[in-house]
C-alpha cells in the first residue's frame, strides 16, 4: 500500500510538472485556463474544476470552470469577508472545513453537491490571485503528501497566468498598432479619429460607453468631442477651477476596479484631453484595461493634437481671409464714407460684439450693439465710472473688469493719429476671446478710425480757415463784399441778420510755460489749449461761432441765448473756459471781454472794438474778476480810446509819479492807500478796514500824501483827476 501510494504521488507530481511546462506556451489567458481545466478534468476524472480569482473590490469571481450546475455563476461575486482567509493562501479541503467556521464558498460547493474538494492557491511570491478548485461528487480520500506539490503547482499557475496576461496585452498592443496603421491616417478629420479611438477602446475593454473630452485652455474647461459610443451620459462641458486637480473633474482617472475608467491624453507633458469608458459588460475594469487605455492614449494623443492644430490652422486661414475682406471694406468706407457708423457696424459684425466709439472727452460718436446686448448705456456707464483710469492709460489700452461672472469684459483702446489722442474704441468682449487675429483686427480698426478722424479734421480745418477768413472780414472798419460774406455764412448755417454779441478771449500762459524762451513752443501750447477749449465751448453752446485773430479768440453768440441775463450767461461761459484752462495748465488764466449787441452787419466792427476795450480793462485792472462787459466798464472804455496815448502818460506822471518816486521806500504803501481812499469816497473807516491798518496809520499816510502831492484831497476836482489818473495807470501801465 505504501509503494502504491508513493507511485500515485509520483504520478500526480509528474503530471503537474508536464502541465506547468505546457501552460507557459500559450499566448492568451483563455487558452491557458482552458488547458489547465482540461488537464485536471482528464487526469483526475473529477466532477468539477474551476479557477476563482480575487478582486479587492468585488470579492471572489469565477474566471473559468468545467462541470457544475447552470446556476453556478449566479452565486458570485462573493465578498472576501464572507469566506475563510485561508482560501487563496494555504488551500482548503472538506476535512479542514470541519475545523473552521462555515464560509459562503463552502455553501456554494454544497449547492453543487460536491462532497470532496480541495483548493490550490494561485499565488506568486507576493500576491494571491485566487485559487483553483478540484471537486468530486463521491467521497475521495485526500493524499496529504500531494499538498506540497499542489502548492508549488499553484505558483506555476500564477506565473503562467501573468505571462499569458503579458502576452495577451502585448498582442493587443501589436494589434492596436496595426489597427492604427490601417484605420487612422495623418490629416484625418478629428471627428473620424475620435470615432475610431472610442470604438477601439470599447472593443478592447468590453465597455459599452466611451467618449473623449478635449481641453480648451482659453475657457479653462473640457469640451466633449463627438462622436461617442453609446448614449451620452456625461455633460457637454466640464469646468476646471483655477489651480484645480484633474481628479476633481474625473474621479475615475487612472483607478481600475470600478465601472468607469478615465485616462489622460498627454502631448509633451501637457494634458490635451481625456479618454473615458464606462459600463463593462462583465465585472469591473481591470489593470489590463487601464494599460490598454494608456496604450491607446499614447498613440492617439499626438494624432488628436495634430488634427486639432490642423483645424485651428484651417480656421485661422478662413478668419484671415474674412479679416482681409473686412479690411478692404473698412478701407473702402474710410475713403468713401462720411461718418463712423459704417466702420462701427462692420467691426461689430466681425466681432459679433457691441462696439462703441468715443471722442477724446468720452462722448459717444457712433456705436453698434450686438444682438445679445440691450443698449450702449451699460457700456457707457461703466466707461464713465472709470473715466479717470481710461484717460490715464497708455497706448496699449486697458480692460475694464466684468461686473458679474456672466458678463463680458470691456476692452478700451485709444485712437491715436499723428501722435495725438483722437478718441477711444470700446468693445464688449471677453478678454480671453481676443486671440491674435482679433487683436490684429482691433489694431487695424484703430488705424482706420484714426485715418477717418484725420480726414474729418482736414475737412473741418479747411472749413475753419474759410470761416475765420469770412468772420475776420467783419471786423474791418469798412466791410466789403457783404453779399459774399452772407453767402459763406449760409454755408455755415449762420444767420447773420439775428442780433449777436461778440466776446474777445485770451489765454495768458503762466508759471514755467510763460518763462519758456522758445516762442514757438509757447504758442503751440496756447493753440493746443484753444483747440481743446473750442470743443468745450461747442458743448456749452452749439450755435456759437468761434474764430481766432492773432492772440485773440473771438466768440459770437446769438443774443437770444442771453434770455436769463447777459451777465449770468457770459459769467457761466467764462467759468467754464477758465476752469478747463486751469485744469490743463494750473498757472494760466483766461480773460474775457464782452462787447455790445449787433443789429446789422456793420455793427460787428464796433462791437468787436468794444469787446477788445472791455478785455483790456479786465486784463489790466480787474484781473481777479476775469471777465467784463463793455456796458459796465464805465470811464475805462472812454479813457482807453484816447487818440494820443502820450497825454495819458503826462497825466499819470503829473498826479501819481510823486508818490511812486517817494524815496523813503514807502511809495507803494502810499500809492495803494490813496487808491483805496478814493475808492471808498474818502471814508476813513472803510479805507482802514479794507487795508487792515490802524486809524492812526491811515491818518499819517493821508497827511503824507497831501504833503507830497500838494493837493487838497477833500476837493472834488482833485479827487476826479486822481481817479482818472489811476484808471489811465491801469490801462497803460501793466503791473
C-alpha positions in Angstrom: 0.0 0.0 0.0 2.8 2.3 0.8 4.5 1.6 -2.5 1.2 2.2 -4.4 0.7 5.4 -2.6 4.1 6.6 -3.4 3.6 5.8 -7.1 0.4 7.7 -7.1 2.0 10.8 -5.6 4.9 10.5 -8.1 2.3 10.2 -11.0 0.5 13.4 -9.8 3.7 15.3 -9.4 4.9 14.3 -12.9 1.5 15.3 -14.4 1.6 18.7 -12.7 5.2 19.3 -13.9 4.2 18.5 -17.5 1.1 20.7 -17.2 3.2 23.6 -15.9 5.6 23.3 -18.8 2.7 23.5 -21.3 1.0 26.3 -19.5 3.8 28.8 -20.3 3.4 28.1 -24.1 0.0 29.7 -24.5 -0.4 33.4 -25.6 -3.8 34.2 -24.1 -5.4 33.8 -20.7 -8.3 31.9 -22.2 -6.0 29.2 -23.7 -4.0 28.9 -20.5 -7.0 28.4 -18.3 -8.8 26.0 -20.7 -5.7 23.8 -20.9 -5.5 23.8 -17.1 -9.1 22.8 -16.7 -8.9 20.0 -19.3 -5.7 18.7 -17.7 -7.3 18.4 -14.3 -10.5 17.0 -15.7 -8.9 14.3 -17.7 -6.1 13.3 -15.2 -8.2 13.3 -12.0 -11.5 12.3 -13.5 -13.1 14.9 -11.3 -16.7 16.2 -11.5 -15.9 19.9 -11.1 -12.9 22.1 -11.6 -12.8 26.0 -11.6 -10.4 28.9 -11.4 -11.7 31.5 -8.9 -9.9 34.9 -8.9 -9.8 37.5 -6.2 -10.9 41.1 -6.7 -10.3 43.5 -3.9 -13.4 45.5 -4.7 -15.9 42.8 -5.8 -14.5 39.7 -4.0 -14.4 36.2 -5.5 -15.2 35.9 -9.2 -15.2 32.7 -11.3 -12.9 33.1 -14.3 -13.3 29.7 -15.9 -14.9 26.4 -14.8 -16.0 22.9 -16.0 -18.7 20.9 -14.6 -21.2 22.0 -12.0 -24.7 23.3 -12.5 -26.1 26.1 -14.7 -26.7 28.2 -11.6 -23.0 28.1 -10.5 -22.1 31.6 -11.8 -25.2 33.2 -10.3 -23.7 32.7 -6.8 -20.9 35.2 -7.5 -19.4 37.6 -6.7 -18.8 36.6 -3.1 -17.4 39.1 -0.7 -14.0 38.3 0.7 -15.0 38.8 4.3 -17.7 36.1 3.9 -15.0 33.4 3.1 -12.2 31.9 5.0 -8.9 33.9 4.7 -7.1 30.7 4.0 -8.7 30.4 0.6 -6.1 31.5 -1.9 -3.3 31.4 0.7 -2.8 27.9 2.1 -5.6 25.9 0.3 -8.5 24.2 1.9 -10.4 20.9 1.8 -13.5 19.3 3.2 -11.8 17.8 6.1 -10.2 21.1 7.2 -13.5 22.8 6.7 -15.0 21.0 9.7 -12.4 22.6 11.9 -13.2 26.1 10.7 -16.3 28.3 10.7 -18.5 27.8 7.6 -18.0 30.2 4.7 -20.0 31.3 1.7 -17.8 29.5 -0.8 -18.4 26.2 1.1 -22.1 26.8 0.8 -21.7 27.1 -2.9 -19.9 23.8 -3.0 -22.7 22.2 -1.0 -25.2 23.6 -3.5 -23.2 22.0 -6.3 -23.3 18.7 -4.4 -19.5 18.4 -4.3 -18.8 16.2 -1.3 -15.0 16.2 -1.7 -13.0 19.2 -2.9 -9.7 20.9 -2.3 -8.3 24.4 -3.3 -5.0 25.1 -4.9 -3.8 28.6 -4.1 -2.8 30.6 -7.3 -0.2 32.8 -5.7 3.2 34.2 -6.7 5.8 35.2 -4.2 3.9 38.3 -3.1 0.3 38.4 -4.3 -2.6 35.9 -4.2 -4.5 35.9 -7.5 -7.1 33.4 -6.3 -7.3 29.6 -6.2 -8.1 26.5 -8.3 -10.9 24.2 -7.1 -11.0 20.5 -7.9 -14.1 18.6 -6.7 -15.8 15.2 -6.7 -19.4 14.3 -6.1 -18.3 11.0 -4.4 -16.1 10.8 -1.4 -12.5 10.6 -2.4 -9.8 10.3 0.3 -7.2 13.0 0.2 -3.5 12.2 -0.1 -1.8 14.6 2.3 1.6 14.1 0.6 0.3 15.9 -2.5 -0.4 19.1 -0.6 3.1 20.5 -1.0 3.1 19.5 -4.7 -0.2 21.3 -5.4 1.0 24.4 -3.5 4.1 24.6 -5.7 1.9 24.0 -8.8 -0.3 26.9 -7.7 2.8 29.1 -8.1 3.4 27.8 -11.6 -0.2 28.6 -12.4 0.2 32.2 -11.2 3.4 32.6 -13.3 1.6 31.2 -16.3 -1.4 33.4 -15.9 0.7 36.5 -15.5 2.8 35.5 -18.5 -0.4 34.9 -20.5 -1.7 38.3 -19.5 1.5 39.9 -20.6 1.5 38.1 -23.9 -2.2 39.0 -24.4 -1.5 42.7 -23.6 1.4 42.7 -26.0 -0.7 41.1 -28.6 -3.4 43.7 -28.1 -0.8 46.4 -28.4 0.5 45.0 -31.6 -3.0 44.7 -33.0 -3.6 48.2 -31.8 -0.5 49.4 -33.7 -1.7 47.5 -36.7 -5.2 48.9 -36.3 -3.8 52.5 -36.0 -1.8 51.9 -39.2 -4.8 50.5 -41.1 -7.6 52.8 -39.8 -6.1 56.1 -38.8 -4.2 58.4 -41.2 -2.5 61.7 -40.6 -4.7 64.5 -41.8 -7.9 62.7 -41.0 -10.7 64.9 -39.6 -10.8 65.0 -35.8 -14.3 63.5 -35.8 -13.1 60.4 -37.7 -10.2 60.0 -35.4 -12.3 60.2 -32.3 -14.8 57.7 -33.7 -12.1 55.1 -34.4 -10.5 55.6 -31.0 -13.6 55.3 -28.9 -14.7 52.2 -30.9 -11.3 50.6 -30.2 -11.5 51.5 -26.5 -14.8 49.7 -26.2 -13.7 46.6 -28.1 -10.5 46.3 -26.1 -12.1 46.7 -22.7 -15.6 45.3 -23.4 -17.1 48.7 -22.4 -20.5 49.8 -23.5 -19.7 53.5 -23.5 -16.6 55.6 -24.5 -16.1 59.3 -25.2 -13.3 61.9 -25.5 -13.0 65.4 -24.0 -10.6 67.9 -25.3 -9.2 70.7 -23.1 -9.9 74.3 -24.1 -7.2 76.5 -22.3 -9.0 79.8 -23.2 -12.1 78.7 -21.4 -10.4 76.5 -18.8 -12.8 73.7 -19.5 -13.0 70.2 -21.0 -15.4 70.1 -24.0 -17.0 66.8 -25.3 -15.6 66.0 -28.8 -18.2 63.9 -30.7 -18.9 61.2 -31.5 -19.3 58.8 -28.6 -20.0 55.1 -28.3 -23.3 54.5 -26.5 -25.8 57.1 -25.2 -24.0 60.2 -23.9 -24.1 60.1 -20.0 -21.6 62.9 -19.4 -22.1 66.7 -19.5 -21.1 68.6 -22.7 -18.6 70.8 -20.8 -16.7 70.3 -17.5 -15.3 73.4 -16.0 -11.8 73.3 -14.4 -11.4 75.5 -11.3 -8.3 77.7 -11.0 -5.4 75.6 -9.6 -7.8 72.6 -9.6 -6.8 69.0 -9.7 -7.8 66.8 -12.7 -9.2 64.1 -10.4 -11.7 66.7 -9.1 -13.3 66.7 -12.5 -12.7 63.0 -13.3 -12.7 60.9 -10.1 -12.0 57.6 -12.0 -8.8 58.9 -13.5 -6.2 56.1 -13.5 -8.2 54.0 -11.0 -9.2 50.5 -12.2 -11.6 48.2 -10.2 -14.8 50.3 -10.8 -17.4 50.5 -13.5 -15.9 53.6 -15.0 -12.3 54.4 -16.0 -10.5 57.6 -17.3 -7.0 58.1 -18.7 -5.5 61.5 -19.7 -4.4 62.4 -23.3 -1.0 63.9 -23.0 1.3 65.6 -25.5 4.7 66.9 -24.5 3.8 66.7 -20.8 0.7 68.8 -21.4 -2.8 67.4 -20.9 -4.9 68.0 -24.1 -7.9 65.9 -23.1 -9.2 62.6 -21.6 -10.5 59.3 -22.8 -13.4 57.9 -20.6 -15.1 54.5 -20.7 -18.0 53.1 -18.6 -20.3 50.1 -18.2 -18.1 47.0 -18.6 -20.1 44.0 -19.8 -18.8 41.7 -17.1 -17.2 42.7 -13.9 -15.1 45.9 -13.4 -12.3 47.5 -15.3 -9.0 45.8 -14.5 -5.4 46.9 -14.6 -5.2 45.4 -18.0 -8.0 47.6 -19.2 -6.1 50.6 -17.8 -2.9 49.6 -19.6 -4.8 49.2 -22.8 -6.4 52.6 -22.5 -3.0 54.1 -21.7 -1.6 52.5 -24.8 -4.4 54.0 -26.9 -3.8 57.3 -25.2 -0.1 57.3 -26.0 -0.7 56.7 -29.7 -3.9 58.8 -30.1 -2.9 61.9 -28.2 -0.4 63.1 -30.9 -2.9 62.3 -33.7 -5.7 64.2 -31.9 -3.5 67.2 -31.2 -2.3 67.3 -34.8 -5.9 67.1 -36.0 -6.9 69.9 -33.6 -4.0 72.1 -34.6 -4.8 71.4 -38.3 -8.4 72.5 -37.6 -7.1 75.6 -35.8 -4.9 76.4 -38.8 -7.8 76.0 -41.2 -10.0 78.1 -39.0 -7.2 80.7 -38.8 -6.8 80.8 -42.5 -10.5 81.3 -43.0 -10.6 84.0 -40.4 -7.7 85.7 -42.0 -9.5 85.6 -45.3 -12.5 87.1 -43.6 -10.3 89.7 -42.0 -8.8 90.7 -45.3 -12.3 91.1 -46.7 -13.4 93.3 -43.8 -10.1 95.2 -44.1 -10.9 96.1 -47.7 -14.4 97.0 -46.6 -13.1 99.2 -43.8 -10.6 100.9 -46.1 -13.4 101.5 -48.7 -15.6 103.1 -46.0 -12.6 105.3 -44.9 -12.2 106.6 -48.5 -15.9 106.9 -49.4 -17.8 107.1 -46.1 -18.7 110.3 -44.4 -19.2 109.1 -40.8 -18.0 106.4 -38.4 -21.3 104.4 -38.3 -20.4 102.1 -41.2 -17.0 101.4 -39.7 -18.5 100.6 -36.3 -21.2 98.4 -37.9 -18.5 96.4 -39.8 -16.3 96.0 -36.8 -19.2 94.9 -34.6 -20.3 92.3 -37.3 -16.7 91.0 -37.4 -16.6 90.5 -33.6 -20.2 89.7 -33.1 -19.9 92.0 -30.1 -21.1 95.6 -29.3 -18.7 98.4 -30.4 -18.7 102.0 -29.1 -16.6 104.8 -30.5 -16.0 107.8 -28.2 -14.2 111.1 -28.7 -11.3 112.2 -26.5 -13.8 113.6 -24.0 -15.5 110.2 -23.7 -18.6 111.3 -25.6 -20.1 108.6 -27.8 -19.7 109.3 -31.6 -21.0 106.1 -33.0 -21.9 102.6 -31.8 -23.4 99.3 -33.0 -25.0 97.0 -30.5 -24.8 93.2 -30.9 -28.0 91.1 -30.5 -27.1 89.9 -27.0 -26.8 93.4 -25.5 -29.7 95.7 -24.6 -28.0 99.0 -25.5 -24.9 101.2 -25.1 -26.0 102.6 -21.7 -24.4 99.8 -19.7 -21.1 100.1 -21.6 -21.1 103.9 -21.3 -21.9 103.9 -17.6 -19.0 101.5 -17.0 -16.7 103.8 -19.0 -17.9 106.9 -17.2 -17.3 105.3 -13.8 -13.7 104.6 -14.7 -13.1 107.7 -16.9 -10.1 108.9 -15.0 -8.4 105.5 -15.4 -9.2 105.5 -19.1 -7.8 108.9 -19.7 -4.5 108.0 -18.0 -4.0 104.8 -19.9 -1.2 104.3 -22.3 -1.2 103.2 -26.0 -1.8 99.5 -25.3 -5.3 100.0 -23.9 -6.9 98.6 -20.8 -9.6 96.1 -19.8 -12.5 97.1 -17.6 -13.3 94.0 -15.4 -16.8 92.4 -15.8 -19.3 93.2 -13.1 -20.7 89.7 -13.0 -19.4 86.3 -14.0 -21.9 86.1 -16.9 -21.0 89.5 -18.2 -18.3 90.3 -20.8 -15.2 92.4 -20.2 -14.9 95.8 -21.9 -11.7 96.5 -23.8 -10.9 100.2 -24.4 -8.1 101.3 -26.8 -7.0 104.8 -27.6 -7.4 106.0 -31.2 -4.1 107.9 -32.0 -3.2 109.7 -35.2 -0.1 111.7 -35.8 0.8 111.3 -32.1 -2.4 113.0 -30.9 -5.2 111.3 -29.0 -8.3 111.4 -31.2 -10.8 109.2 -29.3 -11.4 105.8 -27.8 -12.7 102.4 -29.1 -14.6 100.2 -26.6 -15.5 96.6 -27.4 -17.8 94.5 -25.2 -15.9 91.2 -25.4 -14.3 88.7 -23.0 -10.5 89.2 -22.8 -9.7 85.5 -23.4 -11.7 85.6 -26.7 -9.3 88.2 -28.1 -6.9 86.0 -30.0 -4.1 87.1 -32.4 -6.5 87.5 -35.3 -9.0 89.6 -33.4 -6.2 91.6 -31.8 -4.8 92.3 -35.3 -8.3 93.4 -36.3 -8.5 95.8 -33.4 -5.2 97.4 -34.3 -6.3 97.7 -38.0 -9.7 99.2 -36.9 -7.9 101.8 -34.7 -5.8 102.8 -37.7 -8.9 103.1 -39.8 -10.7 105.2 -37.2 -7.5 107.4 -36.9 -7.5 107.9 -40.7 -11.2 108.8 -40.6 -10.6 111.2 -37.7 -7.7 112.9 -39.6 -9.8 113.0 -42.7 -12.6 114.8 -40.9 -10.1 117.0 -39.2 -8.7 118.1 -42.5 -12.2 118.9 -43.7 -13.0 120.8 -40.5 -9.7 122.7 -40.6 -10.4 123.8 -44.2 -13.9 124.9 -43.1 -12.4 126.7 -40.1 -9.9 128.5 -42.3 -12.7 129.7 -44.7 -14.9 130.6 -41.7 -12.1 132.5 -40.0 -11.4 134.4 -43.2 -15.0 135.3 -43.6 -15.6 136.3 -40.0 -12.4 138.4 -39.7 -13.6 140.5 -42.6 -16.5 141.5 -40.5 -14.1 143.2 -38.0 -12.8 145.7 -40.5 -14.0 149.2 -40.2 -15.3 149.1 -43.7 -16.9 145.8 -44.6 -16.6 144.9 -48.3 -18.4 142.2 -50.4 -21.2 141.8 -47.9 -23.0 139.6 -50.3 -20.1 137.2 -50.5 -19.8 137.1 -46.7 -23.6 136.4 -46.4 -23.2 133.5 -48.9 -20.4 131.9 -46.9 -22.3 132.4 -43.7 -25.2 130.4 -45.2 -22.8 127.5 -45.8 -22.1 127.5 -42.0 -25.8 127.8 -41.2 -25.2 131.1 -39.6 -28.0 133.7 -39.6 -26.0 137.0 -39.6 -29.2 139.1 -39.5 -30.1 138.0 -36.0 -28.7 140.1 -33.1 -25.4 138.8 -31.8 -23.0 139.7 -29.1 -19.2 139.5 -29.5 -16.7 138.4 -26.9 -12.8 138.5 -27.0 -11.0 135.9 -25.0 -7.3 135.5 -24.4 -5.2 132.8 -22.6 -2.3 134.1 -20.5 0.2 131.4 -20.0 1.7 131.2 -16.5 4.4 129.5 -14.5 7.1 127.6 -16.3 5.2 127.8 -19.6 5.3 131.6 -19.5 9.0 131.6 -18.9 9.8 129.5 -21.8 12.3 131.2 -24.2 11.0 129.3 -27.2 8.1 131.4 -28.5 7.1 128.7 -30.9 6.6 126.1 -28.1 4.6 128.6 -26.0 2.4 129.4 -29.0 2.0 125.7 -29.8 0.7 125.1 -26.2 -1.6 128.0 -26.4 -3.0 126.8 -29.7 -3.5 123.3 -28.3 -5.4 124.7 -25.3 -7.6 126.7 -27.7 -8.4 123.6 -29.8 -9.4 121.8 -26.7 -11.3 124.8 -25.4 -13.2 125.1 -28.6 -14.7 121.6 -28.1 -15.7 122.5 -24.6 -17.3 125.8 -25.7 -19.1 123.9 -28.5 -20.6 121.6 -25.9 -21.7 124.7 -23.9 -23.3 126.5 -26.9 -23.7 124.6 -30.2 -24.6 127.7 -32.2 -21.6 129.7 -31.1 -19.3 130.9 -33.9 -15.6 130.7 -32.9 -12.6 132.2 -34.7 -9.1 133.5 -33.9 -7.4 136.8 -34.7 -3.8 136.8 -33.6 -3.7 136.2 -29.9 -7.4 137.0 -29.6 -10.1 134.2 -29.6 -13.4 135.7 -30.8 -16.8 134.3 -29.7 -20.0 135.3 -31.5 -23.2 134.2 -29.7 -26.9 134.9 -30.8 -28.4 137.4 -28.3 -31.4 135.1 -27.9 -29.1 132.8 -25.7 -28.9 135.5 -23.1 -32.5 135.1 -22.0 -31.6 134.6 -18.3 -29.4 137.7 -18.3 -26.3 138.9 -20.2 -24.0 138.8 -17.2 -25.2 135.4 -16.0 -24.7 133.9 -19.4 -21.2 135.2 -20.0 -20.1 134.6 -16.5 -21.1 130.9 -16.8 -19.2 130.8 -20.1 -16.1 132.4 -18.6 -16.1 130.0 -15.6 -16.3 127.0 -18.0 -13.3 128.3 -20.0 -11.2 129.3 -17.0 -11.8 126.1 -15.1 -10.8 124.0 -18.2 -7.6 126.0 -18.9 -6.6 125.9 -15.2 -7.2 122.1 -15.2 -4.8 121.7 -18.1 -2.4 124.5 -17.1 -2.8 125.5 -13.4 -0.7 128.7 -13.7 -2.6 130.0 -16.7 -5.5 132.4 -16.7 -8.4 133.3 -19.1 -9.6 136.9 -19.7 -12.8 137.7 -21.4 -14.2 141.0 -22.6 -17.7 141.2 -24.0 -18.9 144.0 -26.4 -22.3 145.3 -27.3 -25.1 143.8 -29.3 -25.1 143.9 -33.2 -28.3 144.8 -35.1 -26.7 144.8 -38.6 -23.6 143.6 -40.3 -21.8 146.9 -40.0 -22.1 146.7 -36.2 -19.7 143.8 -36.0 -16.7 146.0 -36.2 -17.8 148.4 -33.4 -19.0 145.6 -31.1 -15.7 143.8 -31.6 -13.8 147.0 -30.7 -16.0 147.3 -27.6 -15.1 143.7 -26.6 -11.4 144.5 -27.1 -11.7 147.5 -24.8 -13.6 145.6 -22.2 -10.9 142.8 -22.4 -8.1 145.4 -21.9 -9.8 146.8 -18.9 -10.3 143.4 -17.2 -6.8 142.1 -18.1 -5.2 145.3 -16.7 -7.4 146.4 -13.9 -9.9 143.7 -12.8 -7.6 140.7 -13.1 -9.3 138.8 -10.3 -12.7 139.1 -12.0 -11.5 137.6 -15.2 -14.3 139.0 -17.4 -16.0 142.3 -18.0 -18.9 143.6 -20.1 -18.3 146.8 -22.1 -21.6 148.1 -20.9 -20.3 148.0 -17.3 -16.8 149.3 -17.8 -17.7 152.9 -17.4 -15.0 155.5 -17.8 -12.4 152.8 -18.7 -13.9 152.4 -22.2 -13.6 156.2 -22.8 -10.1 156.6 -21.5 -8.9 153.5 -23.4 -9.9 155.3 -26.7 -7.7 158.3 -26.3 -6.2 159.4 -29.7 -2.8 160.3 -28.2 -1.5 157.9 -25.5 1.2 160.4 -24.6 -1.4 162.5 -23.0 -2.2 159.6 -20.6 1.4 159.3 -19.7 1.7 163.0 -18.9 -1.4 162.9 -16.9 -0.3 159.9 -14.8 3.2 161.5 -14.4 1.7 164.7 -13.0 -0.6 163.1 -10.4 1.0 159.8 -9.4 4.7 160.0 -10.1 5.4 161.9 -6.9 4.0 159.1 -4.8 5.6 156.3 -6.9 9.0 158.0 -6.7 8.8 158.6 -2.9 12.4 158.0 -1.8 11.7 156.6 1.7 10.7 153.2 0.3 7.0 153.7 1.2 5.8 154.8 -2.2 3.9 151.5 -2.8 2.0 151.8 0.5 1.0 155.4 -0.2 0.0 154.6 -3.8 -2.3 151.7 -2.7 -3.6 153.7 0.3 -4.6 156.7 -1.9 -6.3 154.3 -4.4 -8.4 152.7 -1.7 -9.1 156.1 0.0 -10.5 157.4 -3.3 -12.4 154.2 -4.0 -14.1 154.4 -0.5 -15.1 158.0 -1.3 -12.9 159.4 1.5 -14.5 157.3 4.2 -11.7 156.6 6.7 -13.3 153.6 8.4 -14.0 151.8 5.2 -10.5 152.5 4.0 -8.9 151.4 7.2 -10.9 148.1 7.2 -10.1 147.4 3.5 -6.3 148.0 4.1 -6.3 146.2 7.5 -4.3 149.1 9.2 -4.8 151.2 12.3 -6.7 154.5 12.1 -3.6 156.5 13.2 -1.5 154.8 10.5 -4.1 155.8 7.9 -4.2 159.4 9.1 -0.4 159.6 8.9 -0.4 158.3 5.4 -3.1 160.7 4.2 -1.2 163.6 5.6 2.0 162.4 3.9 0.1 162.1 0.6 -1.3 165.6 0.9 2.2 166.9 1.5 3.8 165.0 -1.4 1.1 165.8 -4.0 0.4 169.3 -2.5 -3.3 168.7 -3.2 -6.4 169.0 -1.2 -7.9 165.5 -1.1 -11.2 166.8 0.1 -11.6 168.8 -3.2 -13.9 167.1 -5.7 -11.9 168.3 -8.7 -8.7 167.0 -7.3 -10.3 163.7 -6.5 -11.7 163.4 -10.0 -8.3 164.0 -11.5 -6.7 161.4 -9.2 -9.3 158.8 -10.1 -8.7 159.4 -13.8 -5.0 159.1 -13.3 -5.5 155.7 -11.6 -7.7 154.5 -14.4 -5.1 155.6 -17.0 -2.4 154.0 -15.0 -4.4 150.7 -15.1 -4.8 151.0 -18.8 -1.3 152.0 -19.9 0.9 150.7 -17.1 0.7 146.9 -16.8 1.9 145.9 -13.3 
